[in-house]
Each structure stands twice: as C-alpha cells, then as structure tokens.
Amino acid sequence: MMDFMRAGMRIAHEAPLDIIKRVSVSTDYDYALVHLFDEIPQYYNHFVDCIKRGRYVILDNSIFELGTAFDSEQFAAWVRALKPSAYIVPDVLEDMNGTINNFDNWLNTYQDVKGLKIGVVQGKTWKDIVECYNYMNKNADIIAISFDYSYYEELFPDEKNKYVSWMKGRRKLLHDMLEEKIINTNKPHHLLGAGLPQEFVAYKEYDWIDTIDTSNPVVHGMKGIKYAELEDGVFGLEDKESVKLYTLMEEPVENLQDVFYNMLKFRQNVFNI
C-alpha cells in the first residue's frame, strides 16, 4: 500500500507530441495511454524519460479511447517494460461484475507486475457502483471514479447537454458516497477525465482525491477555445468538444497560448488560486 501523503490534488493533462514536454513540466505528474505505445514510439519514449527523471506516471488501459480495455496480457507486458508508478487494471465500462472479474483475474494472473494498482469503479446503478467501490476499497491501491457514467444522466436528465449532467452527477455521487460513509478517506482516489472544467471547484475540501487526469484544457486550447469566467473566479465551458486527444497526437499546435491559458484556469478552479 502506498504512503498516501495529503499534499493536495495532482493534475495531469494529456498532450500531443508537439507540446508534450512543455505540458509535462507544467503539471504535477504524467498520464500515458497504452494503446499509443506501439503506434508512436516517440510517445512511449517520452514516458520512459519521465520515469528516469523520477516523475510519477500513471499508465491507462485506454478503455475510454478504444471502447474496451487493452488486452490484459499485452497491457501487463507494457507495465513490466515501462514500470509506471501506478496503472489502471483493465476494467469493463459500466459493468460491475465484469470489472470485478477482471480485477480478480489480474490479481491471480499477474502477481509479478509491480506498481500501484488502480481499480476503476464501474456500474449503471447506485447499488452496483457502491458494490464495485467496496470491492476496490478492499483490493485496489487507488480507487478511480469516471466522469461519464450513464447514472449521472439519470440523476440529472433535464440538463441542456450531457456534459452538465455528468458534471453535476459526479459531484452528487461523491457527495452522497461521502455522506453515506462509503468513501474511504484514508485511501487515494483518482478522478478519470472531465466533461466541464468548472466541476472541480467542488472538490477543494476532498483531500482524499489524490490525482486528476484530463485533456480538456489542451483539446479546447488547440481548437482556439478559451475557458470563460462563468462566475467570480470560476472558469469553464457551457459545452464540450467531443474530439478525443489521442486523435490529435501528431498534429502541430498553433494555439499554444490558449492551451496554457486553459491549463492555468483549470488549476485555479482546483486550488482556488
């Protein structure tokens, strides 16, 4: 088990090759997508260098990008090769039973794989989400909560777009789980992705949230979309670009100032600075 130091949330932003080094030095840790390692050796080598420099690195199983998690055997091979600080055990989108079965299989099959194990909570209902959470609390080193459960849209079905539903939904889920004393505040948690960046204003007191990853500031900056001040000191968006960062991995970045403006405003939302 990791020594969980309550030093505040750490932020990582996925970025294209053109600016990946500059984004890395402006963030708290690095977040890698495994399916790009074979496709883009330069991308993999960047994270090898991060590890050599002592950076904290999380390796993702690319389920958000691929729709299904990266093959477990190949994923284990990449974990052994890179030796990341932590990695996300292959899960199954919104499937509590499938995710728990995958995690059990990982524990039994890949005992030699080093690094902190991140377990993603999956499920379509409150009951399933809580059951999956309780399992991960017992078996994972770090617990991850995603930004886009369909459960969020059931909680807030009348919002003007799904991203508002997702933002309000994750806020309510974490609040309700905390109120019901389900959250283990002595274990680090990871927030997977972001719909709207203003969501993170709500988590300033949640010192059990250790890490956040999102490409949101980078993608919108690349598109020339700057976060707007929605209210005093809160910056964000009314809607979200649906493009995924990995599809832009080899594109040149022309709006660098907008990217770093958004990164700064995202950090202000998180830390109230």
C-alpha positions in Angstrom: 0.0 0.0 0.0 1.2 3.5 -0.9 2.1 6.1 1.7 -0.7 8.5 0.9 0.5 12.0 1.6 -2.2 14.6 1.8 -0.4 17.3 -0.2 -3.3 18.3 -2.4 -4.6 17.1 -5.7 -2.1 16.4 -8.5 -3.1 17.3 -12.1 -2.0 15.7 -15.4 -3.0 16.8 -18.9 -2.6 14.5 -21.9 -1.0 16.4 -24.7 0.1 15.9 -28.4 3.8 15.2 -29.2 4.3 18.8 -30.3 3.9 20.1 -26.8 4.0 17.0 -24.6 7.3 18.0 -22.9 6.2 21.6 -22.2 2.9 20.4 -20.8 4.6 17.8 -18.7 6.8 20.3 -16.9 3.8 22.5 -16.2 1.8 19.6 -14.5 2.2 17.6 -11.3 2.6 14.1 -12.9 2.2 12.3 -16.3 -0.6 10.2 -17.7 0.1 7.7 -20.5 -2.3 5.9 -22.9 -1.1 2.4 -23.5 -2.6 1.9 -27.0 -0.3 4.6 -28.4 3.0 2.9 -27.3 3.2 0.6 -30.3 1.8 3.2 -32.7 4.1 6.1 -31.7 7.5 5.0 -30.3 8.3 8.7 -29.6 5.3 8.8 -27.3 6.4 5.7 -25.3 10.0 7.1 -25.1 8.6 10.3 -23.5 7.3 8.3 -20.6 10.5 6.3 -20.3 12.2 9.6 -19.8 9.7 10.7 -17.3 10.3 7.6 -15.2 14.0 8.1 -15.4 13.6 11.7 -14.1 11.6 10.4 -11.1 8.2 11.6 -12.3 5.0 10.0 -11.0 3.4 8.2 -14.1 0.0 6.6 -14.4 -0.5 4.1 -17.3 -4.1 3.9 -18.5 -5.6 0.9 -20.2 -7.1 3.1 -23.0 -10.7 1.9 -22.4 -12.1 5.4 -23.0 -10.3 5.6 -26.3 -10.9 2.1 -27.5 -14.3 1.3 -26.0 -12.9 -1.9 -24.4 -9.8 -2.1 -22.3 -6.4 -3.0 -23.8 -5.7 -6.7 -23.8 -4.6 -7.8 -20.3 -1.6 -9.8 -21.4 -0.2 -7.1 -23.7 -1.0 -4.5 -21.0 0.9 -6.4 -18.4 3.9 -6.6 -20.8 3.8 -2.8 -21.2 3.6 -2.3 -17.4 6.6 -4.6 -16.9 8.5 -2.6 -19.6 7.7 0.9 -18.5 7.4 0.3 -14.8 5.0 3.2 -14.2 4.2 4.4 -10.7 0.6 3.2 -11.0 -1.5 1.6 -13.6 -5.2 1.1 -14.3 -6.2 -2.5 -14.2 -8.3 -3.4 -17.3 -12.0 -2.7 -16.5 -15.3 -3.0 -18.3 -17.4 0.1 -19.0 -20.4 0.4 -16.6 -20.2 -3.4 -15.9 -19.7 -4.0 -12.2 -19.4 -7.8 -12.4 -17.1 -7.7 -15.5 -14.8 -5.2 -13.8 -14.6 -7.2 -10.6 -13.9 -10.4 -12.5 -11.2 -8.7 -14.5 -9.6 -7.4 -11.3 -9.7 -10.8 -9.7 -8.1 -12.3 -12.8 -5.4 -9.7 -12.7 -4.6 -10.4 -9.1 -4.4 -14.1 -9.7 -2.5 -14.0 -13.1 -0.1 -11.0 -12.8 1.3 -11.2 -9.3 4.7 -10.3 -10.6 3.6 -7.0 -12.1 4.9 -4.1 -10.0 3.3 -0.8 -9.4 0.3 0.6 -7.6 -3.0 -1.0 -8.9 -5.8 1.5 -9.7 -9.2 0.0 -9.7 -12.0 1.7 -11.6 -15.5 1.8 -10.1 -18.0 0.7 -12.7 -21.7 0.2 -12.7 -25.0 1.5 -14.0 -26.9 1.9 -10.7 -26.2 3.3 -7.3 -26.2 -0.3 -5.9 -23.7 -1.5 -8.5 -21.4 1.5 -8.1 -21.3 1.1 -4.3 -20.7 -2.7 -4.6 -17.9 -2.1 -7.0 -16.4 0.7 -4.9 -16.4 -1.6 -1.8 -14.6 -4.3 -3.8 -12.0 -1.8 -5.0 -11.6 -0.4 -1.5 -10.5 -3.9 -0.3 -8.4 -4.8 -3.3 -7.0 -1.8 -5.2 -4.3 0.6 -4.0 -6.1 3.6 -5.6 -9.8 4.0 -6.5 -10.8 5.7 -9.7 -14.2 7.3 -10.4 -15.1 8.2 -14.0 -16.6 11.4 -15.4 -19.2 9.9 -17.8 -21.4 7.2 -16.1 -24.9 7.0 -17.6 -26.0 7.1 -13.9 -25.2 10.8 -13.9 -27.7 11.4 -16.7 -30.4 9.5 -14.7 -29.7 11.8 -11.7 -29.9 15.0 -13.9 -31.9 14.1 -17.0 -33.1 17.5 -17.9 -29.8 19.3 -18.3 -29.1 21.2 -21.6 -26.4 18.7 -22.5 -24.9 15.5 -21.2 -21.7 17.3 -20.0 -23.7 19.3 -17.5 -25.4 16.1 -16.4 -22.0 14.4 -16.0 -20.6 17.4 -14.0 -23.5 17.5 -11.6 -23.7 13.8 -11.4 -20.2 13.1 -10.3 -20.4 15.9 -7.8 -23.5 14.4 -6.4 -22.2 10.8 -6.5 -19.0 11.8 -4.5 -21.1 13.9 -2.1 -23.6 11.1 -1.5 -20.9 8.4 -1.0 -19.1 10.6 1.4 -22.3 11.3 3.3 -23.1 7.6 3.5 -19.6 7.0 4.8 -18.8 4.8 1.8 -15.7 6.8 0.8 -12.5 5.6 2.4 -10.9 9.0 3.1 -7.6 7.2 4.0 -7.2 5.8 0.5 -6.1 7.9 -2.5 -8.7 8.4 -5.2 -8.3 9.3 -8.9 -10.8 11.2 -11.0 -10.9 10.0 -14.5 -11.4 12.7 -17.1 -13.6 15.8 -17.2 -16.7 16.9 -19.0 -16.7 20.6 -17.9 -13.7 22.1 -16.1 -15.8 24.0 -13.6 -16.8 20.7 -11.9 -13.5 20.7 -10.0 -14.3 23.8 -7.9 -16.5 21.5 -5.8 -13.6 19.3 -4.6 -11.4 21.7 -2.7 -12.1 20.1 0.6 -11.8 16.5 -0.6 -8.2 15.8 0.4 -8.7 12.1 -0.4 -8.7 13.0 -4.1 -5.0 12.5 -5.0 -4.9 12.7 -8.8 -6.9 14.1 -11.7 -6.3 13.5 -15.4 -8.0 15.3 -18.3 -7.0 16.6 -21.7 -9.8 19.1 -21.6 -7.7 22.3 -21.3 -5.4 21.1 -24.1 -8.0 20.0 -26.6 -10.0 23.2 -26.2 -6.9 25.3 -26.4 -5.8 23.6 -29.6 -9.3 24.4 -31.0 -8.8 28.1 -30.0 -11.5 27.8 -27.3 -10.5 29.6 -24.1 -12.3 29.0 -20.8 -14.7 31.8 -19.9 -15.2 33.2 -16.5 -18.7 31.8 -15.6 -18.8 33.4 -12.2 -16.3 35.2 -10.0 -13.1 33.1 -10.1 -14.7 30.1 -11.8 -13.6 29.3 -15.3 -15.1 26.8 -17.7 -17.3 25.9 -20.6 -21.0 25.7 -21.5 -20.4 22.7 -23.8 -17.5 20.4 -24.6 -15.7 19.5 -27.8 -16.3 15.8 -28.4 -12.9 15.1 -30.1 -10.5 12.8 -28.1 -6.9 14.0 -27.6 -5.3 10.8 -28.9 -6.7 11.6 -32.4 -4.7 14.8 -32.3 -1.5 13.2 -31.0 0.6 14.0 -34.1 -0.9 17.4 -35.0 1.0 20.7 -34.7 -0.2 23.1 -32.0 -0.8 26.6 -33.2 -2.8 28.0 -30.3 -0.2 27.4 -27.6 -1.2 30.4 -25.6 -4.8 29.2 -25.4 -3.7 25.8 -24.2 -1.6 27.2 -21.3 -4.3 29.8 -20.5 -6.8 26.9 -20.1 -4.3 24.9 -18.0 -3.8 27.9 -15.7 -7.6 28.4 -15.3 -8.2 24.7 -14.7 -5.6 24.9 -11.9 -7.3 27.9 -10.4 -10.6 26.0 -10.3 -9.0 23.1 -8.5 -6.9 25.1 -6.0 -8.8 28.4 -5.7 -5.7 30.5 -6.6 
